[in-house]
Amino acid sequence: MSNNPARFVSFKTLLHSLPLALSYLLYMLITMESVRAINVPMYTTLRRTTVAFTMIVEYLLTGQKHSLRVVGSIASKMDLVSVGIIILGAFVAGARDLSFDAYGYAVVFVANICTAVYLASIARIGKSSGLNSFGLMWCNGIICGPILLFWTSIRGDLEAIRNFPFLLSPGFQVVMLLSCIMAFLINYFVFMNTTLNSALTQTICGNLKDLFTIGFGWILFGGLPFDLLNVVGQSLGFFGSCLYAYYKLKGQ
């Protein structure tokens, strides 16, 4: 039996986690817009440059440094090398993008900045508040819930949901339930990985999922002509992510 009984989070702690909730809302809204503004394969390619923004924001918010001069840790020395390979891969992959769209690219880079602020906020507030991953998620949900409810009501989304013809369909309810469970697990593991490791680790290791995203994006959605330079760039990005993960584990 635990010696630490459950207790309610204080109002002061909720206020302390307010920047995290606001950064999450901004990250979510801009990311959704960026997905609509550009094709899926190119979206995942440009999203890899998030690692550079994460290093900068993480330093500004938490003081975390990633330097080649860190003594005694191979993993620390490889941080910038891995990041450099990932960013190089992103530029190589997008060098001959035939579907270039200035607005789409701009929104994706804004989304990268928002993602970096969001992850760095998790790391900073997680340390300063003393909350675990579930506690951070709870505070985030308590603050974001009313805001999103108000936003969806004035935009007419709630009315659209009520008028959805398959709302009470068992098949739709099952899919919705599975979607909610998946969303909870994804957010929980993002919070846990970021608080236990760092925002940079979450950003880089999260790139490994792009292997499936790009494959399914090419097959199901299309929108990006096959190009050898793009494939080389994608491969560099995957290699950089794997290299970082390998040396991170080896350094531990």
C-alpha positions in Angstrom: 0.0 0.0 0.0 1.4 3.4 -0.9 2.5 5.8 1.8 1.6 8.8 -0.4 -2.2 9.0 -0.6 -3.8 10.7 -3.5 -4.6 14.4 -3.1 -6.0 17.2 -5.2 -3.7 19.5 -7.1 -3.8 22.9 -5.5 -5.0 26.0 -7.4 -1.4 27.4 -7.2 -0.1 24.4 -9.0 -2.7 24.8 -11.7 -1.6 28.3 -12.2 2.0 27.2 -12.3 1.1 24.8 -15.1 -0.8 27.4 -17.1 2.1 28.1 -19.5 2.2 24.4 -20.4 -1.5 24.3 -21.2 -1.3 27.4 -23.3 1.7 26.1 -25.2 -0.2 22.8 -25.8 -3.2 24.6 -27.2 -1.0 26.6 -29.6 1.0 23.6 -30.6 -2.2 21.6 -31.3 -3.9 24.3 -33.3 -0.9 25.2 -35.4 0.0 21.5 -36.0 -3.4 20.7 -37.3 -3.2 23.7 -39.7 0.2 22.6 -40.9 -1.0 19.1 -41.7 -3.8 20.5 -43.9 -1.4 23.0 -45.6 1.1 20.5 -47.0 1.3 16.9 -48.1 2.1 14.2 -45.5 5.6 13.1 -46.7 6.9 16.6 -46.9 5.3 17.5 -43.6 7.2 14.8 -41.8 10.4 15.9 -43.6 10.2 19.5 -42.5 9.1 18.5 -39.0 12.5 17.0 -38.4 14.0 20.5 -38.2 12.1 20.7 -34.9 15.3 19.3 -33.2 17.1 22.6 -33.9 14.3 24.7 -32.4 14.1 22.3 -29.4 17.8 22.7 -28.6 17.4 26.5 -28.6 14.1 26.6 -26.6 15.3 24.0 -24.2 18.4 26.1 -23.4 16.3 29.2 -23.0 13.7 27.7 -20.7 15.6 25.0 -18.8 19.2 25.9 -19.3 19.9 22.5 -20.9 23.1 22.5 -22.9 24.0 20.1 -25.7 27.7 20.5 -26.5 30.4 18.6 -28.3 32.8 19.6 -25.4 30.9 17.7 -22.7 33.5 15.5 -21.0 33.0 11.9 -20.1 29.9 11.0 -22.1 29.9 9.7 -25.7 26.2 10.3 -25.8 26.6 13.9 -25.0 29.3 14.4 -27.6 27.0 12.9 -30.3 24.0 15.2 -29.6 25.0 17.9 -32.1 26.3 15.3 -34.6 23.0 13.5 -34.6 21.0 16.8 -34.8 23.2 18.0 -37.7 22.6 14.8 -39.7 18.8 15.0 -39.1 18.7 18.7 -40.2 20.9 18.0 -43.2 18.6 15.1 -44.2 15.6 17.5 -44.0 17.2 20.0 -46.3 18.4 17.4 -48.8 14.9 15.8 -48.8 13.2 19.1 -49.5 15.8 20.5 -52.0 13.7 19.5 -55.0 10.2 19.6 -53.7 8.0 20.0 -56.7 5.0 20.8 -54.6 6.6 23.8 -52.8 4.1 26.0 -51.0 5.4 29.0 -49.2 2.4 29.2 -46.8 2.5 25.5 -46.0 6.2 25.6 -45.3 5.8 28.7 -43.1 3.1 27.1 -41.1 5.1 23.9 -40.5 8.1 25.9 -39.2 5.8 27.8 -36.9 4.5 24.4 -35.7 8.1 23.3 -35.1 8.6 26.3 -32.8 5.4 25.6 -31.0 6.3 22.0 -30.5 9.7 23.0 -29.1 8.1 25.4 -26.6 5.5 22.7 -25.6 8.1 20.0 -25.0 10.5 22.3 -23.2 7.6 23.5 -21.0 6.8 19.9 -20.1 10.5 19.5 -19.0 10.6 22.8 -17.1 7.3 22.6 -15.3 7.7 18.9 -14.6 10.8 19.7 -12.6 9.6 22.9 -10.9 6.1 21.7 -9.9 7.1 18.2 -8.6 4.2 16.6 -10.5 4.6 13.3 -12.3 3.6 12.7 -15.9 0.0 11.9 -15.0 -0.3 14.9 -12.8 1.0 17.2 -15.6 -1.5 15.7 -18.0 -4.3 16.2 -15.4 -3.5 19.8 -14.9 -3.2 20.3 -18.7 -6.6 18.7 -19.2 -8.3 20.7 -16.5 -7.1 24.0 -18.1 -7.5 23.1 -21.7 -10.9 21.4 -21.4 -13.1 24.5 -20.8 -11.1 26.5 -23.3 -11.6 23.9 -26.0 -15.3 23.5 -25.1 -15.9 27.2 -25.5 -13.9 27.4 -28.7 -15.8 24.4 -30.3 -19.1 25.9 -29.2 -18.6 29.3 -30.9 -17.2 27.7 -34.0 -20.3 25.4 -34.4 -18.4 22.2 -33.9 -20.6 21.0 -31.1 -23.7 21.5 -33.3 -22.0 19.5 -36.1 -21.3 16.7 -33.7 -24.9 16.6 -32.5 -26.1 16.4 -36.2 -23.6 13.7 -37.1 -25.8 10.9 -38.5 -23.6 8.0 -37.1 -23.0 9.5 -33.7 -24.9 6.7 -31.9 -23.6 4.0 -34.2 -21.8 1.2 -32.3 -19.0 1.1 -34.9 -18.4 4.8 -34.6 -18.5 4.7 -30.8 -15.9 1.9 -30.8 -13.6 3.7 -33.1 -14.0 6.9 -31.1 -13.2 5.0 -27.9 -10.1 3.5 -29.4 -9.0 6.9 -30.7 -9.4 8.4 -27.2 -7.4 5.6 -25.7 -4.7 6.0 -28.3 -4.6 9.8 -27.7 -4.2 9.3 -24.0 -1.4 6.8 -24.4 0.5 9.0 -26.9 0.3 12.0 -24.6 1.2 10.0 -21.5 4.3 8.6 -23.1 5.3 12.0 -24.5 5.0 13.5 -21.1 6.8 10.6 -19.4 9.7 10.5 -22.0 10.1 14.3 -21.8 10.2 14.5 -18.0 12.5 11.4 -17.6 14.9 12.3 -20.4 14.7 15.6 -22.2 12.7 17.6 -24.8 15.4 16.9 -27.3 15.3 13.2 -26.8 11.6 13.1 -27.3 11.9 15.2 -30.5 14.6 13.0 -32.0 13.3 9.6 -31.0 9.8 10.7 -32.1 11.2 11.0 -35.6 11.6 7.3 -35.9 7.8 6.9 -36.3 8.1 8.8 -39.5 9.2 5.7 -41.2 5.6 4.5 -41.1 4.1 7.9 -41.6 6.0 8.6 -44.8 5.3 5.1 -46.2 1.6 5.3 -45.5 1.5 8.9 -46.7 3.1 8.0 -50.0 0.8 5.0 -50.5 -2.5 6.4 -49.4 -2.4 10.2 -50.0 0.3 10.8 -52.6 1.1 14.4 -53.5 4.9 14.0 -53.6 6.6 12.7 -56.8 9.3 10.1 -56.2 12.7 11.7 -56.1 16.1 10.0 -55.3 17.3 13.2 -53.5 14.2 13.0 -51.2 14.9 9.4 -50.4 18.5 10.2 -49.5 17.4 13.0 -47.3 14.8 10.8 -45.5 17.4 8.1 -45.0 19.8 10.7 -43.4 17.1 11.8 -41.0 16.4 8.2 -39.9 20.1 7.5 -39.5 20.5 10.6 -37.4 17.6 9.6 -35.1 18.9 6.1 -34.7 22.4 7.3 -34.0 21.2 9.6 -31.3 19.0 6.9 -29.7 21.9 4.4 -29.8 24.4 6.7 -28.1 21.8 7.9 -25.6 21.3 4.3 -24.5 24.9 3.5 -24.6 25.8 6.5 -22.5 23.3 5.4 -19.9 
